[in-house]
Amino acid sequence: MPTADERLQDLFAADAPPPRDPAFTAQVFERLARRALLLDLAWLAGACLIGAVALWRVWPHLSSVLESLALGLAPAAIVGSLALLLAVAASGRFGWSRL
């Protein structure tokens, strides 16, 4: 007759978790990641299609507004980009500290 310790060991052995298979686990996670990627790509493709159709519909009205804004904002855009360039150069992040 088995002792109490042997019966407990048998009882715990029966409740032991199944052995793990790392390759199977990796394949399952890879499939889940692929499915999530494909779902994200489908949503992004749909959103881009809707945005492209909307832009195509409003472009005739929007182009004249953008052209008039571009004429007035061109000098400000040039000055702003030069100021940003000087700020980055003064910060020394790109090794341009001698400018």
Secondary structure, DSSP 8 states (H G I E B T S, - for coil): ---HHHHHHHHHHHT------HHHHHHHHHHHHHHHHHHHHHHHHHHHHHHHHHHHHHHHHHHHHHHHHHHHHHHHHHHHHHHHHHHHHHHTTTS-TT-
